Amino acid sequence: MHALDKADEKTPINDTWLTAKAKIALAADGRLKGRQIDVETTKEQVMLRGKVDSDAAKQAAENITKLLDGVKTVKNDLEVVTPSRRGGRQG
């Protein structure tokens, strides 16, 4: 038996649920469609990582996540990378 099973059995389920809800909400938003956003939740704090193409998209991701029931805080580590800086193929 794991120590975590008895000590804090509600947190892993809740955090897992919040992560899933955040991923679904972010994927459903038109401003963020197709973006690679990693979501991690620890004790109801959601951390967002990945790349978006504008400050507006970064802020939208944070706002969407903050509005979810059960989320206490959001740590927004999303990096803004404009499409022209993404390093496409040269010629």
C-alpha positions in Angstrom: 0.0 0.0 0.0 1.3 3.5 -0.8 1.6 6.1 1.8 -0.3 8.5 -0.5 -3.3 6.2 -0.6 -4.3 7.0 3.0 -2.6 10.3 3.7 -4.2 12.3 0.9 -6.5 10.2 -1.2 -8.7 13.0 -2.4 -5.9 15.2 -3.8 -4.7 13.0 -6.7 -8.2 12.3 -8.0 -9.1 16.0 -7.7 -5.9 17.2 -9.3 -6.2 14.6 -12.1 -9.8 15.8 -12.7 -8.7 19.5 -12.8 -5.9 18.7 -15.3 -8.4 16.9 -17.5 -11.0 19.7 -17.3 -8.3 22.3 -18.1 -7.0 20.4 -21.1 -10.5 20.0 -22.5 -11.4 23.7 -21.9 -8.2 24.8 -23.5 -8.6 22.5 -26.5 -12.1 23.7 -27.0 -11.2 27.4 -27.2 -10.8 28.7 -30.7 -7.9 31.1 -29.7 -5.9 28.1 -28.5 -6.8 25.4 -31.0 -3.9 23.3 -32.0 -1.5 24.7 -29.4 0.6 22.4 -27.4 -0.2 23.3 -23.8 1.0 21.0 -21.0 -1.2 21.1 -18.0 0.0 20.0 -14.6 -2.0 20.2 -11.3 -0.7 20.0 -7.8 -2.9 20.7 -4.8 -5.3 22.6 -7.0 -2.6 24.8 -8.5 -2.6 24.5 -12.2 0.7 25.0 -14.1 0.5 25.8 -17.8 3.6 25.2 -20.0 4.1 25.2 -23.7 4.1 27.7 -26.6 1.4 30.0 -27.9 1.6 32.6 -30.7 0.5 35.7 -28.9 0.2 37.4 -25.5 -3.6 37.3 -26.0 -3.5 33.5 -26.3 -1.3 33.3 -23.2 -3.8 35.4 -21.2 -6.8 33.5 -22.6 -5.3 30.2 -21.5 -4.8 31.6 -18.0 -8.3 33.1 -17.8 -10.0 29.9 -19.0 -8.1 27.9 -16.4 -8.8 30.3 -13.6 -12.6 30.0 -14.2 -12.7 26.2 -13.7 -14.3 25.0 -10.5 -11.7 23.8 -8.0 -8.7 25.7 -9.4 -7.1 27.8 -6.6 -4.2 29.4 -8.6 -2.7 29.3 -12.0 1.0 29.5 -12.7 1.3 30.6 -16.4 4.7 29.5 -17.8 3.5 29.7 -21.4 6.0 31.1 -23.8 4.9 33.5 -26.5 6.6 32.5 -29.8 5.3 34.4 -32.9 4.8 32.2 -36.0 7.7 34.0 -37.8 10.1 33.0 -35.0 9.2 29.4 -35.0 11.9 28.4 -37.4 10.2 27.1 -40.5 11.9 25.6 -43.5 14.3 27.8 -45.4 13.9 27.6 -49.1 
